[in-house]
C-alpha cells in the first residue's frame, strides 16, 4: 500500500466520523427533526419491548430512515455508484428489523412460560381462583412475560372471559407452549382438579426442555458460525479491495459477465448459508 492510499483511507475514516458528529449536532440543533426521528424510531423500540406491530404510516417512516441510512453507508463504504443499489434494500431492512424484534419478543415470552406457570400456581396455592391468579401473576414477573400477563390482567378487569383473554395471549405469541398453558388453565374450569400441581409440572418440563435446547445450541454453534463466515469472507474481501483501490467494486459491477458471476456466487453462498442455518436450527429458532 502506497503512502497516498494510506492517507486516502485515513482521510475517508476521519470524514466518516466527522459526518456522524455533524449529523448528531444537526439533530440536536433542530428539535423538530430530533422529535420526528425519536417518534419514527419509537415503534422499533416498542416492537422489541412490547411486541408492538407498527402501523402503515410508522412502517413508511422506518423505511425512509432505513433507506437514508443504507444510502449513507453505501456512499461512505462503496462510493456513490453502488450506493443507490444498497439504498434500495432500506425498506426491506427496516421491515426485517421489525420482524426480528417482534420474533425475539415472542421467544422471550415463550421462554418465560415456566416463570408464568409458577407465578400462577403460587397464586392458586394462596387460595385465588384461576381468573384471579392470572390477574395477580403479572406482579411477580418482569420483562415480556410481565407485559403479556399485564395485558391479560387488563382484559380480565374489563370483564373479558378467561377463555377470550387466553385466546388473545395465544394469538399474540403463537407458541405451542402458550397453547399448552392455556389448555391447562381452561381444563380446570371444565374438569376441575389440582391446577397448581399441574402448572408446576408444566413449568418443570418446560425448564428441562429449555436446558436441552441450550445444550443443543451450544453443540451447533460452530456450524452456525461457519455459515456466517462463509458469507462474510467474500464481502469482507470486497470491502478491503475497495479501500485499497477505490472504484474497484463499481468497475466490477459495471462489467456484465463479472456482475453475472458475482450474482450467481452470491446466490449460491446465500443458499449455503440458509441450508446451514436450517440444519443447525434448534427448537423454535
Secondary structure, 3 states (H helix, E strand, C coil): CCHHHHHHHHHHHHHHHHHHHHHHHHHHHCHHHHHHHHHHHHHHHHHHHCCCCCCHHHHHHHHHHHHHHHHHHHHHHCCHHHHHHHHCCHHHHHHHHHHHHHHHHHHHHHHCHHHHHHHHHHHHHCCCCHHHHHHHHHHHCCCHHHHHHHHHHHHHHCCCCHHHHHHHHHHHHCCHHHHHHHHHHHHHHHHCCCHHHHHHHHHHHHHHHHHHHHHHHHHCHHHHHHHHHHHHHHHHHHHHHHHHCCCHHHHHHHCHHHHHHHHHHHHHHHHHHHHHHHHCCCCCC
